[in-house]
Amino acid sequence: MATVHTDRNWKIKIYPDDHAPPHFHVQTPEGESLVQIDGLRVLGKGAEPTALKAALTWARAHTAELWQVWYEQNRRT
């Protein structure tokens, strides 16, 4: 598992050998949300809404990094 970014009360993580579509997990103390990298579409809601909004703002500025980590963690050999 790669922790891509950590802020006060949220983390963005990408898991190895995870399912499609390419996505990342936003984890907060209240729960977790899945966000598709392409278009930053929220696939599952569970994270605290204010933290999720902050994570999406960060992700918009770091999409290339999210894709890079996704491909590093999810190489199919």
PQR file with spaces between the fields and no chain letter, atoms N, CA, C, O and H, PARSE charges and radii, in Angstrom:
ATOM       1  N    MET     1       0.847   -1.166    0.000 -0.4000 1.5000
ATOM       2  CA   MET     1       0.000    0.000    0.000 -0.0000 2.0000
ATOM       3  C    MET     1       0.894    1.231    0.000  0.5500 1.7000
ATOM       4  O    MET     1       1.909    1.292    0.695 -0.5500 1.4000
ATOM       5  N    ALA     2       0.488    2.206   -0.799 -0.4000 1.5000
ATOM       6  CA   ALA     2       1.231    3.459   -0.864 -0.0000 2.0000
ATOM       7  C    ALA     2       0.373    4.577   -0.291  0.5500 1.7000
ATOM       8  O    ALA     2      -0.750    4.805   -0.741 -0.5500 1.4000
ATOM       9  H    ALA     2      -0.336    2.156   -1.363  0.4000 1.0000
ATOM      10  N    THR     3       0.908    5.263    0.694 -0.4000 1.5000
ATOM      11  CA   THR     3       0.261    6.477    1.177 -0.0000 2.0000
ATOM      12  C    THR     3       0.817    7.606    0.331  0.5500 1.7000
ATOM      13  O    THR     3       1.995    7.949    0.428 -0.5500 1.4000
ATOM      14  H    THR     3       1.820    5.078    1.059  0.4000 1.0000
ATOM      15  N    VAL     4      -0.042    8.181   -0.501 -0.4000 1.5000
ATOM      16  CA   VAL     4       0.384    9.196   -1.457 -0.0000 2.0000
ATOM      17  C    VAL     4       0.471   10.570   -0.803  0.5500 1.7000
ATOM      18  O    VAL     4       1.362   11.360   -1.115 -0.5500 1.4000
ATOM      19  H    VAL     4      -0.999    7.902   -0.580  0.4000 1.0000
ATOM      20  N    HIS     5      -0.462   10.849    0.106 -0.4000 1.5000
ATOM      21  CA   HIS     5      -0.468   12.156    0.768 -0.0000 2.0000
ATOM      22  C    HIS     5      -1.193   12.035    2.102  0.5500 1.7000
ATOM      23  O    HIS     5      -2.155   11.279    2.234 -0.5500 1.4000
ATOM      24  H    HIS     5      -1.187   10.207    0.359  0.4000 1.0000
ATOM      25  N    THR     6      -0.721   12.782    3.078 -0.4000 1.5000
ATOM      26  CA   THR     6      -1.348   12.842    4.396 -0.0000 2.0000
ATOM      27  C    THR     6      -1.540   14.296    4.774  0.5500 1.7000
ATOM      28  O    THR     6      -0.637   15.117    4.613 -0.5500 1.4000
ATOM      29  H    THR     6       0.061   13.396    2.971  0.4000 1.0000
ATOM      30  N    ASP     7      -2.721   14.606    5.277 -0.4000 1.5000
ATOM      31  CA   ASP     7      -3.007   15.938    5.786 -0.0000 2.0000
ATOM      32  C    ASP     7      -3.492   15.766    7.216  0.5500 1.7000
ATOM      33  O    ASP     7      -3.379   14.678    7.780 -0.5500 1.4000
ATOM      34  H    ASP     7      -3.455   13.939    5.407  0.4000 1.0000
ATOM      35  N    ARG     8      -4.028   16.818    7.805 -0.4000 1.5000
ATOM      36  CA   ARG     8      -4.418   16.780    9.216 -0.0000 2.0000
ATOM      37  C    ARG     8      -5.276   15.572    9.574  0.5500 1.7000
ATOM      38  O    ARG     8      -4.915   14.801   10.463 -0.5500 1.4000
ATOM      39  H    ARG     8      -4.120   17.702    7.346  0.4000 1.0000
ATOM      40  N    ASN     9      -6.399   15.400    8.897 -0.4000 1.5000
ATOM      41  CA   ASN     9      -7.297   14.308    9.283 -0.0000 2.0000
ATOM      42  C    ASN     9      -7.698   13.434    8.102  0.5500 1.7000
ATOM      43  O    ASN     9      -8.744   12.785    8.140 -0.5500 1.4000
ATOM      44  H    ASN     9      -6.691   16.027    8.175  0.4000 1.0000
ATOM      45  N    TRP    10      -6.881   13.410    7.057 -0.4000 1.5000
ATOM      46  CA   TRP    10      -7.180   12.528    5.932 -0.0000 2.0000
ATOM      47  C    TRP    10      -5.886   12.058    5.270  0.5500 1.7000
ATOM      48  O    TRP    10      -4.833   12.689    5.363 -0.5500 1.4000
ATOM      49  H    TRP    10      -6.031   13.937    7.026  0.4000 1.0000
ATOM      50  N    LYS    11      -6.022   10.913    4.596 -0.4000 1.5000
ATOM      51  CA   LYS    11      -4.905   10.319    3.861 -0.0000 2.0000
ATOM      52  C    LYS    11      -5.420    9.866    2.507  0.5500 1.7000
ATOM      53  O    LYS    11      -6.578    9.472    2.368 -0.5500 1.4000
ATOM      54  H    LYS    11      -6.877   10.400    4.520  0.4000 1.0000
ATOM      55  N    ILE    12      -4.551    9.926    1.519 -0.4000 1.5000
ATOM      56  CA   ILE    12      -4.836    9.343    0.213 -0.0000 2.0000
ATOM      57  C    ILE    12      -3.931    8.128    0.073  0.5500 1.7000
ATOM      58  O    ILE    12      -2.710    8.220    0.206 -0.5500 1.4000
ATOM      59  H    ILE    12      -3.611   10.246    1.633  0.4000 1.0000
ATOM      60  N    LYS    13      -4.563    6.977   -0.202 -0.4000 1.5000
ATOM      61  CA   LYS    13      -3.812    5.724   -0.339 -0.0000 2.0000
ATOM      62  C    LYS    13      -4.187    5.028   -1.642  0.5500 1.7000
ATOM      63  O    LYS    13      -5.305    5.153   -2.142 -0.5500 1.4000
ATOM      64  H    LYS    13      -5.555    6.903   -0.311  0.4000 1.0000
ATOM      65  N    ILE    14      -3.223    4.296   -2.169 -0.4000 1.5000
ATOM      66  CA   ILE    14      -3.447    3.440   -3.337 -0.0000 2.0000
ATOM      67  C    ILE    14      -2.927    2.057   -2.969  0.5500 1.7000
ATOM      68  O    ILE    14      -1.791    1.902   -2.522 -0.5500 1.4000
ATOM      69  H    ILE    14      -2.315    4.195   -1.763  0.4000 1.0000
ATOM      70  N    TYR    15      -3.781    1.056   -3.166 -0.4000 1.5000
ATOM      71  CA   TYR    15      -3.446   -0.313   -2.789 -0.0000 2.0000
ATOM      72  C    TYR    15      -2.901   -1.096   -3.978  0.5500 1.7000
ATOM      73  O    TYR    15      -3.349   -0.892   -5.106 -0.5500 1.4000
ATOM      74  H    TYR    15      -4.704    1.182   -3.529  0.4000 1.0000
ATOM      75  N    PRO    16      -1.942   -1.988   -3.743 -0.5600 1.5000
ATOM      76  CA   PRO    16      -1.420   -2.826   -4.820  0.2800 2.0000
ATOM      77  C    PRO    16      -2.455   -3.870   -5.236  0.5500 1.7000
ATOM      78  O    PRO    16      -3.255   -4.342   -4.428 -0.5500 1.4000
ATOM      79  N    ASP    17      -2.413   -4.210   -6.516 -0.4000 1.5000
ATOM      80  CA   ASP    17      -3.285   -5.244   -7.081 -0.0000 2.0000
ATOM      81  C    ASP    17      -4.752   -4.967   -6.788  0.5500 1.7000
ATOM      82  O    ASP    17      -5.516   -5.888   -6.498 -0.5500 1.4000
ATOM      83  H    ASP    17      -1.763   -3.827   -7.173  0.4000 1.0000
ATOM      84  N    ASP    18      -5.141   -3.713   -6.862 -0.4000 1.5000
ATOM      85  CA   ASP    18      -6.520   -3.309   -6.584 -0.0000 2.0000
ATOM      86  C    ASP    18      -7.362   -3.454   -7.853  0.5500 1.7000
ATOM      87  O    ASP    18      -6.828   -3.615   -8.951 -0.5500 1.4000
ATOM      88  H    ASP    18      -4.520   -2.965   -7.098  0.4000 1.0000
ATOM      89  N    HIS    19      -8.652   -3.395   -7.690 -0.4000 1.5000
ATOM      90  CA   HIS    19      -9.601   -3.587   -8.791 -0.0000 2.0000
ATOM      91  C    HIS    19      -9.715   -2.326   -9.645  0.5500 1.7000
ATOM      92  O    HIS    19      -9.356   -1.229   -9.216 -0.5500 1.4000
ATOM      93  H    HIS    19      -9.085   -3.264   -6.799  0.4000 1.0000
ATOM      94  N    ALA    20     -10.221   -2.509  -10.856 -0.4000 1.5000
ATOM      95  CA   ALA    20     -10.501   -1.388  -11.759 -0.0000 2.0000
ATOM      96  C    ALA    20     -11.823   -0.747  -11.347  0.5500 1.7000
ATOM      97  O    ALA    20     -12.625   -1.391  -10.671 -0.5500 1.4000
ATOM      98  H    ALA    20     -10.512   -3.400  -11.204  0.4000 1.0000
ATOM      99  N    PRO    21     -12.065    0.479  -11.728 -0.5600 1.5000
ATOM     100  CA   PRO    21     -11.204    1.397  -12.456  0.2800 2.0000
ATOM     101  C    PRO    21     -10.107    1.941  -11.548  0.5500 1.7000
ATOM     102  O    PRO    21     -10.211    1.861  -10.324 -0.5500 1.4000
ATOM     103  N    PRO    22      -9.051    2.495  -12.153 -0.5600 1.5000
ATOM     104  CA   PRO    22      -7.982    3.090  -11.334  0.2800 2.0000
ATOM     105  C    PRO    22      -8.555    4.134  -10.373  0.5500 1.7000
ATOM     106  O    PRO    22      -9.282    5.042  -10.778 -0.5500 1.4000
ATOM     107  N    HIS    23      -8.214    3.985   -9.107 -0.4000 1.5000
ATOM     108  CA   HIS    23      -8.804    4.835   -8.076 -0.0000 2.0000
ATOM     109  C    HIS    23      -7.863    4.959   -6.884  0.5500 1.7000
ATOM     110  O    HIS    23      -6.856    4.258   -6.781 -0.5500 1.4000
ATOM     111  H    HIS    23      -7.624    3.248   -8.778  0.4000 1.0000
ATOM     112  N    PHE    24      -8.224    5.869   -5.995 -0.4000 1.5000
ATOM     113  CA   PHE    24      -7.506    5.987   -4.730 -0.0000 2.0000
ATOM     114  C    PHE    24      -8.515    6.020   -3.607  0.5500 1.7000
ATOM     115  O    PHE    24      -9.706    6.242   -3.829 -0.5500 1.4000
ATOM     116  H    PHE    24      -9.042    6.438   -6.079  0.4000 1.0000
ATOM     117  N    HIS    25      -8.031    5.798   -2.399 -0.4000 1.5000
ATOM     118  CA   HIS    25      -8.852    5.770   -1.199 -0.0000 2.0000
ATOM     119  C    HIS    25      -8.569    7.012   -0.376  0.5500 1.7000
ATOM     120  O    HIS    25      -7.413    7.340   -0.111 -0.5500 1.4000
ATOM     121  H    HIS    25      -7.064    5.618   -2.218  0.4000 1.0000
ATOM     122  N    VAL    26      -9.624    7.703    0.029 -0.4000 1.5000
ATOM     123  CA   VAL    26      -9.490    8.827    0.950 -0.0000 2.0000
ATOM     124  C    VAL    26      -9.949    8.310    2.308  0.5500 1.7000
ATOM     125  O    VAL    26     -11.119    7.972    2.491 -0.5500 1.4000
ATOM     126  H    VAL    26     -10.564    7.437   -0.186  0.4000 1.0000
ATOM     127  N    GLN    27      -9.030    8.254    3.245 -0.4000 1.5000
ATOM     128  CA   GLN    27      -9.342    7.731    4.578 -0.0000 2.0000
ATOM     129  C    GLN    27      -9.370    8.871    5.588  0.5500 1.7000
ATOM     130  O    GLN    27      -8.476    9.715    5.640 -0.5500 1.4000
ATOM     131  H    GLN    27      -8.080    8.529    3.096  0.4000 1.0000
ATOM     132  N    THR    28     -10.443    8.862    6.394 -0.4000 1.5000
ATOM     133  CA   THR    28     -10.581    9.809    7.499 -0.0000 2.0000
ATOM     134  C    THR    28     -10.967    9.001    8.732  0.5500 1.7000
ATOM     135  O    THR    28     -11.310    7.826    8.603 -0.5500 1.4000
ATOM     136  H    THR    28     -11.169    8.176    6.351  0.4000 1.0000
ATOM     137  N    PRO    29     -10.920    9.587    9.909 -0.5600 1.5000
ATOM     138  CA   PRO    29     -11.351    8.846   11.100  0.2800 2.0000
ATOM     139  C    PRO    29     -12.818    8.388   11.017  0.5500 1.7000
ATOM     140  O    PRO    29     -13.196    7.403   11.651 -0.5500 1.4000
ATOM     141  N    GLU    30     -13.640    9.102   10.235 -0.4000 1.5000
ATOM     142  CA   GLU    30     -15.061    8.780   10.127 -0.0000 2.0000
ATOM     143  C    GLU    30     -15.363    7.689    9.103  0.5500 1.7000
ATOM     144  O    GLU    30     -16.426    7.072    9.160 -0.5500 1.4000
ATOM     145  H    GLU    30     -13.333    9.902    9.720  0.4000 1.0000
ATOM     146  N    GLY    31     -14.436    7.440    8.160 -0.4000 1.5000
ATOM     147  CA   GLY    31     -14.691    6.440    7.122 -0.0000 2.0000
ATOM     148  C    GLY    31     -13.779    6.627    5.935  0.5500 1.7000
ATOM     149  O    GLY    31     -12.780    7.344    5.996 -0.5500 1.4000
ATOM     150  H    GLY    31     -13.572    7.942    8.114  0.4000 1.0000
ATOM     151  N    GLU    32     -14.143    5.964    4.851 -0.4000 1.5000
ATOM     152  CA   GLU    32     -13.304    5.922    3.659 -0.0000 2.0000
ATOM     153  C    GLU    32     -14.158    6.109    2.417  0.5500 1.7000
ATOM     154  O    GLU    32     -15.284    5.615    2.343 -0.5500 1.4000
ATOM     155  H    GLU    32     -14.954    5.381    4.801  0.4000 1.0000
ATOM     156  N    SER    33     -13.609    6.832    1.436 -0.4000 1.5000
ATOM     157  CA   SER    33     -14.253    7.008    0.137 -0.0000 2.0000
ATOM     158  C    SER    33     -13.299    6.559   -0.955  0.5500 1.7000
ATOM     159  O    SER    33     -12.083    6.702   -0.827 -0.5500 1.4000
ATOM     160  H    SER    33     -12.695    7.233    1.496  0.4000 1.0000
ATOM     161  N    LEU    34     -13.855    6.014   -2.033 -0.4000 1.5000
ATOM     162  CA   LEU    34     -13.073    5.671   -3.213 -0.0000 2.0000
ATOM     163  C    LEU    34     -13.311    6.742   -4.254  0.5500 1.7000
ATOM     164  O    LEU    34     -14.438    7.203   -4.437 -0.5500 1.4000
ATOM     165  H    LEU    34     -14.843    5.898   -2.137  0.4000 1.0000
ATOM     166  N    VAL    35     -12.233    7.145   -4.947 -0.4000 1.5000
ATOM     167  CA   VAL    35     -12.329    8.187   -5.964 -0.0000 2.0000
ATOM     168  C    VAL    35     -11.614    7.695   -7.213  0.5500 1.7000
ATOM     169  O    VAL    35     -10.441    7.324   -7.166 -0.5500 1.4000
ATOM     170  H    VAL    35     -11.318    6.771   -4.799  0.4000 1.0000
ATOM     171  N    GLN    36     -12.331    7.696   -8.327 -0.4000 1.5000
ATOM     172  CA   GLN    36     -11.748    7.321   -9.606 -0.0000 2.0000
ATOM     173  C    GLN    36     -10.753    8.399  -10.019  0.5500 1.7000
ATOM     174  O    GLN    36     -11.064    9.588   -9.949 -0.5500 1.4000
ATOM     175  H    GLN    36     -13.284    7.997   -8.366  0.4000 1.0000
ATOM     176  N    ILE    37      -9.562    7.997  -10.449 -0.4000 1.5000
ATOM     177  CA   ILE    37      -8.547    8.974  -10.827 -0.0000 2.0000
ATOM     178  C    ILE    37      -8.991    9.761  -12.054  0.5500 1.7000
ATOM     179  O    ILE    37      -8.847   10.983  -12.088 -0.5500 1.4000
ATOM     180  H    ILE    37      -9.309    7.031  -10.506  0.4000 1.0000
ATOM     181  N    ASP    38      -9.520    9.088  -13.048 -0.4000 1.5000
ATOM     182  CA   ASP    38      -9.983    9.756  -14.259 -0.0000 2.0000
ATOM     183  C    ASP    38     -11.266   10.520  -13.957  0.5500 1.7000
ATOM     184  O    ASP    38     -12.324    9.918  -13.776 -0.5500 1.4000
ATOM     185  H    ASP    38      -9.637    8.095  -13.021  0.4000 1.0000
ATOM     186  N    GLY    39     -11.174   11.830  -13.904 -0.4000 1.5000
ATOM     187  CA   GLY    39     -12.342   12.664  -13.646 -0.0000 2.0000
ATOM     188  C    GLY    39     -12.637   12.922  -12.180  0.5500 1.7000
ATOM     189  O    GLY    39     -13.527   13.709  -11.856 -0.5500 1.4000
ATOM     190  H    GLY    39     -10.314   12.319  -14.051  0.4000 1.0000
ATOM     191  N    LEU    40     -11.896   12.266  -11.284 -0.4000 1.5000
ATOM     192  CA   LEU    40     -12.061   12.424   -9.832 -0.0000 2.0000
ATOM     193  C    LEU    40     -13.509   12.216   -9.399  0.5500 1.7000
ATOM     194  O    LEU    40     -14.046   12.971   -8.588 -0.5500 1.4000
ATOM     195  H    LEU    40     -11.173   11.627  -11.548  0.4000 1.0000
ATOM     196  N    ARG    41     -14.120   11.191   -9.947 -0.4000 1.5000
ATOM     197  CA   ARG    41     -15.495   10.840   -9.589 -0.0000 2.0000
ATOM     198  C    ARG    41     -15.497   10.025   -8.303  0.5500 1.7000
ATOM     199  O    ARG    41     -14.787    9.025   -8.197 -0.5500 1.4000
ATOM     200  H    ARG    41     -13.684   10.577  -10.605  0.4000 1.0000
ATOM     201  N    VAL    42     -16.288   10.447   -7.335 -0.4000 1.5000
ATOM     202  CA   VAL    42     -16.380    9.731   -6.061 -0.0000 2.0000
ATOM     203  C    VAL    42     -17.223    8.480   -6.286  0.5500 1.7000
ATOM     204  O    VAL    42     -18.382    8.567   -6.691 -0.5500 1.4000
ATOM     205  H    VAL    42     -16.865   11.259   -7.421  0.4000 1.0000
ATOM     206  N    LEU    43     -16.627    7.305   -6.016 -0.4000 1.5000
ATOM     207  CA   LEU    43     -17.294    6.027   -6.249 -0.0000 2.0000
ATOM     208  C    LEU    43     -17.988    5.500   -5.001  0.5500 1.7000
ATOM     209  O    LEU    43     -18.959    4.751   -5.098 -0.5500 1.4000
ATOM     210  H    LEU    43     -15.686    7.234   -5.686  0.4000 1.0000
ATOM     211  N    GLY    44     -17.506    5.879   -3.859 -0.4000 1.5000
ATOM     212  CA   GLY    44     -18.098    5.423   -2.609 -0.0000 2.0000
ATOM     213  C    GLY    44     -17.876    6.458   -1.536  0.5500 1.7000
ATOM     214  O    GLY    44     -16.762    6.949   -1.353 -0.5500 1.4000
ATOM     215  H    GLY    44     -16.717    6.488   -3.780  0.4000 1.0000
ATOM     216  N    LYS    45     -18.931    6.789   -0.829 -0.4000 1.5000
ATOM     217  CA   LYS    45     -18.827    7.837    0.188 -0.0000 2.0000
ATOM     218  C    LYS    45     -18.780    7.218    1.570  0.5500 1.7000
ATOM     219  O    LYS    45     -19.549    6.311    1.887 -0.5500 1.4000
ATOM     220  H    LYS    45     -19.836    6.390   -0.977  0.4000 1.0000
ATOM     221  N    GLY    46     -17.890    7.707    2.368 -0.4000 1.5000
ATOM     222  CA   GLY    46     -17.732    7.257    3.737 -0.0000 2.0000
ATOM     223  C    GLY    46     -16.845    8.218    4.511  0.5500 1.7000
ATOM     224  O    GLY    46     -16.932    8.335    5.733 -0.5500 1.4000
ATOM     225  H    GLY    46     -17.265    8.444    2.111  0.4000 1.0000
ATOM     226  N    ALA    47     -15.986    8.905    3.760 -0.4000 1.5000
ATOM     227  CA   ALA    47     -15.082    9.881    4.376 -0.0000 2.0000
ATOM     228  C    ALA    47     -15.870   11.116    4.796  0.5500 1.7000
ATOM     229  O    ALA    47     -16.908   11.441    4.220 -0.5500 1.4000
ATOM     230  H    ALA    47     -15.914    8.810    2.767  0.4000 1.0000
ATOM     231  N    GLU    48     -15.360   11.778    5.789 -0.4000 1.5000
ATOM     232  CA   GLU    48     -15.981   13.017    6.266 -0.0000 2.0000
ATOM     233  C    GLU    48     -15.995   14.024    5.109  0.5500 1.7000
ATOM     234  O    GLU    48     -14.961   14.229    4.473 -0.5500 1.4000
ATOM     235  H    GLU    48     -14.517   11.514    6.257  0.4000 1.0000
ATOM     236  N    PRO    49     -17.144   14.657    4.820 -0.5600 1.5000
ATOM     237  CA   PRO    49     -17.294   15.493    3.625  0.2800 2.0000
ATOM     238  C    PRO    49     -16.276   16.632    3.492  0.5500 1.7000
ATOM     239  O    PRO    49     -15.783   16.870    2.389 -0.5500 1.4000
ATOM     240  N    THR    50     -15.953   17.328    4.553 -0.4000 1.5000
ATOM     241  CA   THR    50     -14.990   18.426    4.458 -0.0000 2.0000
ATOM     242  C    THR    50     -13.604   17.900    4.108  0.5500 1.7000
ATOM     243  O    THR    50     -12.897   18.502    3.301 -0.5500 1.4000
ATOM     244  H    THR    50     -16.353   17.135    5.449  0.4000 1.0000
ATOM     245  N    ALA    51     -13.214   16.783    4.708 -0.4000 1.5000
ATOM     246  CA   ALA    51     -11.918   16.178    4.403 -0.0000 2.0000
ATOM     247  C    ALA    51     -11.899   15.645    2.972  0.5500 1.7000
ATOM     248  O    ALA    51     -10.889   15.773    2.281 -0.5500 1.4000
ATOM     249  H    ALA    51     -13.789   16.294    5.364  0.4000 1.0000
ATOM     250  N    LEU    52     -12.996   15.054    2.523 -0.4000 1.5000
ATOM     251  CA   LEU    52     -13.074   14.554    1.149 -0.0000 2.0000
ATOM     252  C    LEU    52     -12.911   15.709    0.166  0.5500 1.7000
ATOM     253  O    LEU    52     -12.202   15.572   -0.831 -0.5500 1.4000
ATOM     254  H    LEU    52     -13.817   14.950    3.085  0.4000 1.0000
ATOM     255  N    LYS    53     -13.544   16.823    0.427 -0.4000 1.5000
ATOM     256  CA   LYS    53     -13.420   18.000   -0.437 -0.0000 2.0000
ATOM     257  C    LYS    53     -11.966   18.469   -0.496  0.5500 1.7000
ATOM     258  O    LYS    53     -11.464   18.787   -1.575 -0.5500 1.4000
ATOM     259  H    LYS    53     -14.120   16.934    1.237  0.4000 1.0000
ATOM     260  N    ALA    54     -11.289   18.516    0.647 -0.4000 1.5000
ATOM     261  CA   ALA    54      -9.878   18.916    0.681 -0.0000 2.0000
ATOM     262  C    ALA    54      -9.011   17.925   -0.095  0.5500 1.7000
ATOM     263  O    ALA    54      -8.098   18.328   -0.815 -0.5500 1.4000
ATOM     264  H    ALA    54     -11.697   18.258    1.523  0.4000 1.0000
ATOM     265  N    ALA    55      -9.295   16.641    0.050 -0.4000 1.5000
ATOM     266  CA   ALA    55      -8.526   15.621   -0.665 -0.0000 2.0000
ATOM     267  C    ALA    55      -8.731   15.744   -2.170  0.5500 1.7000
ATOM     268  O    ALA    55      -7.780   15.578   -2.933 -0.5500 1.4000
ATOM     269  H    ALA    55     -10.037   16.314    0.635  0.4000 1.0000
ATOM     270  N    LEU    56      -9.946   16.030   -2.607 -0.4000 1.5000
ATOM     271  CA   LEU    56     -10.217   16.211   -4.037 -0.0000 2.0000
ATOM     272  C    LEU    56      -9.490   17.439   -4.576  0.5500 1.7000
ATOM     273  O    LEU    56      -8.996   17.423   -5.704 -0.5500 1.4000
ATOM     274  H    LEU    56     -10.719   16.164   -1.986  0.4000 1.0000
ATOM     275  N    THR    57      -9.424   18.488   -3.788 -0.4000 1.5000
ATOM     276  CA   THR    57      -8.678   19.675   -4.204 -0.0000 2.0000
ATOM     277  C    THR    57      -7.206   19.339   -4.388  0.5500 1.7000
ATOM     278  O    THR    57      -6.588   19.745   -5.373 -0.5500 1.4000
ATOM     279  H    THR    57      -9.825   18.501   -2.872  0.4000 1.0000
ATOM     280  N    TRP    58      -6.645   18.597   -3.436 -0.4000 1.5000
ATOM     281  CA   TRP    58      -5.247   18.169   -3.555 -0.0000 2.0000
ATOM     282  C    TRP    58      -5.078   17.291   -4.799  0.5500 1.7000
ATOM     283  O    TRP    58      -4.131   17.470   -5.565 -0.5500 1.4000
ATOM     284  H    TRP    58      -7.147   18.267   -2.636  0.4000 1.0000
ATOM     285  N    ALA    59      -5.991   16.351   -4.995 -0.4000 1.5000
ATOM     286  CA   ALA    59      -5.884   15.406   -6.110 -0.0000 2.0000
ATOM     287  C    ALA    59      -5.924   16.105   -7.465  0.5500 1.7000
ATOM     288  O    ALA    59      -5.224   15.695   -8.391 -0.5500 1.4000
ATOM     289  H    ALA    59      -6.761   16.206   -4.373  0.4000 1.0000
ATOM     290  N    ARG    60      -6.737   17.158   -7.594 -0.4000 1.5000
ATOM     291  CA   ARG    60      -6.802   17.903   -8.859 -0.0000 2.0000
ATOM     292  C    ARG    60      -5.424   18.439   -9.256  0.5500 1.7000
ATOM     293  O    ARG    60      -5.085   18.474  -10.439 -0.5500 1.4000
ATOM     294  H    ARG    60      -7.306   17.491   -6.842  0.4000 1.0000
ATOM     295  N    ALA    61      -4.656   18.844   -8.293 -0.4000 1.5000
ATOM     296  CA   ALA    61      -3.333   19.408   -8.565 -0.0000 2.0000
ATOM     297  C    ALA    61      -2.245   18.340   -8.694  0.5500 1.7000
ATOM     298  O    ALA    61      -1.118   18.649   -9.080 -0.5500 1.4000
ATOM     299  H    ALA    61      -4.932   18.815   -7.332  0.4000 1.0000
ATOM     300  N    HIS    62      -2.576   17.080   -8.372 -0.4000 1.5000
ATOM     301  CA   HIS    62      -1.567   16.013   -8.357 -0.0000 2.0000
ATOM     302  C    HIS    62      -2.024   14.766   -9.103  0.5500 1.7000
ATOM     303  O    HIS    62      -1.645   13.652   -8.742 -0.5500 1.4000
ATOM     304  H    HIS    62      -3.492   16.829   -8.058  0.4000 1.0000
ATOM     305  N    THR    63      -2.829   14.946  -10.136 -0.4000 1.5000
ATOM     306  CA   THR    63      -3.364   13.806  -10.880 -0.0000 2.0000
ATOM     307  C    THR    63      -2.252   12.959  -11.496  0.5500 1.7000
ATOM     308  O    THR    63      -2.324   11.730  -11.469 -0.5500 1.4000
ATOM     309  H    THR    63      -3.137   15.851  -10.430  0.4000 1.0000
ATOM     310  N    ALA    64      -1.236   13.599  -12.045 -0.4000 1.5000
ATOM     311  CA   ALA    64      -0.137   12.840  -12.661 -0.0000 2.0000
ATOM     312  C    ALA    64       0.546   11.944  -11.634  0.5500 1.7000
ATOM     313  O    ALA    64       0.893   10.804  -11.941 -0.5500 1.4000
ATOM     314  H    ALA    64      -1.178   14.597  -12.068  0.4000 1.0000
ATOM     315  N    GLU    65       0.737   12.443  -10.434 -0.4000 1.5000
ATOM     316  CA   GLU    65       1.349   11.648   -9.371 -0.0000 2.0000
ATOM     317  C    GLU    65       0.458   10.463   -8.997  0.5500 1.7000
ATOM     318  O    GLU    65       0.955    9.363   -8.757 -0.5500 1.4000
ATOM     319  H    GLU    65       0.455   13.369  -10.185  0.4000 1.0000
ATOM     320  N    LEU    66      -0.849   10.684   -8.948 -0.4000 1.5000
ATOM     321  CA   LEU    66      -1.783    9.591   -8.631 -0.0000 2.0000
ATOM     322  C    LEU    66      -1.720    8.503   -9.693  0.5500 1.7000
ATOM     323  O    LEU    66      -1.704    7.317   -9.362 -0.5500 1.4000
ATOM     324  H    LEU    66      -1.253   11.578   -9.142  0.4000 1.0000
ATOM     325  N    TRP    67      -1.684    8.893  -10.977 -0.4000 1.5000
ATOM     326  CA   TRP    67      -1.558    7.894  -12.048 -0.0000 2.0000
ATOM     327  C    TRP    67      -0.246    7.124  -11.920  0.5500 1.7000
ATOM     328  O    TRP    67      -0.227    5.902  -12.068 -0.5500 1.4000
ATOM     329  H    TRP    67      -1.697    9.856  -11.246  0.4000 1.0000
ATOM     330  N    GLN    68       0.840    7.823  -11.648 -0.4000 1.5000
ATOM     331  CA   GLN    68       2.139    7.169  -11.535 -0.0000 2.0000
ATOM     332  C    GLN    68       2.123    6.127  -10.423  0.5500 1.7000
ATOM     333  O    GLN    68       2.581    5.002  -10.620 -0.5500 1.4000
ATOM     334  H    GLN    68       0.825    8.816  -11.528  0.4000 1.0000
ATOM     335  N    VAL    69       1.604    6.491   -9.268 -0.4000 1.5000
ATOM     336  CA   VAL    69       1.563    5.551   -8.147 -0.0000 2.0000
ATOM     337  C    VAL    69       0.614    4.396   -8.457  0.5500 1.7000
ATOM     338  O    VAL    69       0.913    3.252   -8.114 -0.5500 1.4000
ATOM     339  H    VAL    69       1.232    7.405   -9.108  0.4000 1.0000
ATOM     340  N    TRP    70      -0.523    4.671   -9.098 -0.4000 1.5000
ATOM     341  CA   TRP    70      -1.457    3.596   -9.455 -0.0000 2.0000
ATOM     342  C    TRP    70      -0.734    2.550  -10.311  0.5500 1.7000
ATOM     343  O    TRP    70      -0.813    1.354  -10.031 -0.5500 1.4000
ATOM     344  H    TRP    70      -0.765    5.600   -9.376  0.4000 1.0000
ATOM     345  N    TYR    71      -0.025    3.006  -11.363 -0.4000 1.5000
ATOM     346  CA   TYR    71       0.656    2.062  -12.250 -0.0000 2.0000
ATOM     347  C    TYR    71       1.805    1.346  -11.552  0.5500 1.7000
ATOM     348  O    TYR    71       2.058    0.175  -11.836 -0.5500 1.4000
ATOM     349  H    TYR    71       0.039    3.977  -11.591  0.4000 1.0000
ATOM     350  N    GLU    72       2.500    2.015  -10.653 -0.4000 1.5000
ATOM     351  CA   GLU    72       3.563    1.349   -9.893 -0.0000 2.0000
ATOM     352  C    GLU    72       2.993    0.259   -8.990  0.5500 1.7000
ATOM     353  O    GLU    72       3.589   -0.811   -8.866 -0.5500 1.4000
ATOM     354  H    GLU    72       2.294    2.966  -10.422  0.4000 1.0000
ATOM     355  N    GLN    73       1.860    0.512   -8.366 -0.4000 1.5000
ATOM     356  CA   GLN    73       1.257   -0.427   -7.412 -0.0000 2.0000
ATOM     357  C    GLN    73       0.427   -1.523   -8.096  0.5500 1.7000
ATOM     358  O    GLN    73       0.145   -2.555   -7.487 -0.5500 1.4000
ATOM     359  H    GLN    73       1.375    1.381   -8.468  0.4000 1.0000
ATOM     360  N    ASN    74       0.045   -1.307   -9.331 -0.4000 1.5000
ATOM     361  CA   ASN    74      -0.880   -2.233   -9.990 -0.0000 2.0000
ATOM     362  C    ASN    74      -0.372   -2.744  -11.318  0.5500 1.7000
ATOM     363  O    ASN    74      -1.141   -2.908  -12.266 -0.5500 1.4000
ATOM     364  H    ASN    74       0.273   -0.469   -9.825  0.4000 1.0000
ATOM     365  N    ARG    75       0.907   -2.993  -11.388 -0.4000 1.5000
ATOM     366  CA   ARG    75       1.490   -3.608  -12.574 -0.0000 2.0000
ATOM     367  C    ARG    75       1.009   -5.038  -12.698  0.5500 1.7000
ATOM     368  O    ARG    75       1.022   -5.799  -11.731 -0.5500 1.4000
ATOM     369  H    ARG    75       1.532   -2.860  -10.619  0.4000 1.0000
ATOM     370  N    ARG    76       0.597   -5.381  -13.862 -0.4000 1.5000
ATOM     371  CA   ARG    76       0.211   -6.775  -14.130 -0.0000 2.0000
ATOM     372  C    ARG    76       1.345   -7.425  -14.875  0.5500 1.7000
ATOM     373  O    ARG    76       1.715   -6.973  -15.959 -0.5500 1.4000
ATOM     374  H    ARG    76       0.586   -4.763  -14.648  0.4000 1.0000
ATOM     375  N    THR    77       1.905   -8.479  -14.316 -0.4000 1.5000
ATOM     376  CA   THR    77       3.039   -9.142  -14.971 -0.0000 2.0000
ATOM     377  C    THR    77       2.618  -10.456  -15.558  0.5500 1.7000
ATOM     378  O    THR    77       3.437  -11.159  -16.150 -0.5500 1.4000
ATOM     379  H    THR    77       1.605   -8.846  -13.436  0.4000 1.0000
